[in-house]
């Protein structure tokens, strides 16, 4: 069951031009609604809901010379030996993400059709750069995938091997800074049918008092996956993947005023409610998707201080 074969391509509800596909390894065994805001008028003055108080102690410091680097790895074409089809629509994703993260202040670089060794090399080099003047780091992987694995053009590599370069004990200039990974790829071959719906640590004070405290090497990472473990991830050749469409839409609207988990929760909502596959093949018709966020962040992250 090859994910980019025509009979498996679907389209989001309302998209009559572009069918959707999934970013997965072939299963050889079986062969926007806009947010409504209520405005209250009181005489000639406008009333508004004040922003929630932010406590600096629990926020990442973004007061650096640069926001940081954002690396986009955009894998569209794959060697025949992998059995992977062309990921039509991924260039739409890469273009939208480039503009989106650039508008947030990131220095964005796009790399196309990378081999496994090239992906390793790129991220290792990035981890060895001096990020002292940067507030954070972001990496976006657009490719085919399986659970815990991501495809290069020539094969597959563990996602952990790519992200581990940025651990606190390996990338000292990003220590205590957010390291964000956005992953558009399948994590299995399960399909979501959907369902109809009606509508602080021990001795914390001691740690704060001790300037020589330790930081877990796996701390301050965030992984935003396009789908939950075991499932397909859908992509429209005409519009791009569901997850990236939603992510860019929410970031464009709220990237500079909402906290990262609020942003990603809205992305989850948008993907869950506004996308559904369409196919002549009943096995792949009317399917749903929900993204998945795994966070080891230790503070709140606002892209604007």
Number of C-alpha atoms within 10 A of each C-alpha: 15 19 27 23 14 12 15 20 24 28 26 25 12 11 16 10 12 18 23 30 28 26 31 28 26 22 12 8 6 6 7 10 7 6 7 6 6 8 10 11 10 8 7 6 8 9 11 10 8 6 8 6 6 10 8 11 9 11 15 21 20 19 12 13 10 16 22 22 21 24 23 23 23 23 23 21 18 22 15 11 9 15 13 26 20 17 25 19 20 24 19 18 24 23 14 18 22 20 14 20 20 16 15 16 15 23 17 19 13 14 15 15 20 21 19 18 14 15 21 19 13 15 19 19 11 18 21 14 13 12 21 16 14 19 24 28 23 21 20 20 22 29 27 31 27 24 17 14 18 28 29 28 25 19 17 18 20 15 18 11 13 17 20 17 18 24 19 20 15 15 19 17 20 24 21 21 25 24 23 20 21 20 25 29 30 30 25 23 21 13 17 14 15 13 7 6 5 3 3 5 6 7 8 9 10 10 13 10 9 9 8 8 9 8 12 12 16 14 18 24 23 20 19 21 22 30 24 19 17 15 23 29 32 32 32 27 23 18 22 24 29 28 30 25 20 22 25 20 18 20 22 15 13 15 22 16 15 18 16 18 17 15 20 20 14 18 26 21 14 22 23 18 14 16 23 22 23 22 19 11 11 9 11 18 18 19 21 22 26 22 23 18 17 11 14 15 20 16 16 18 21 19 20 15 13
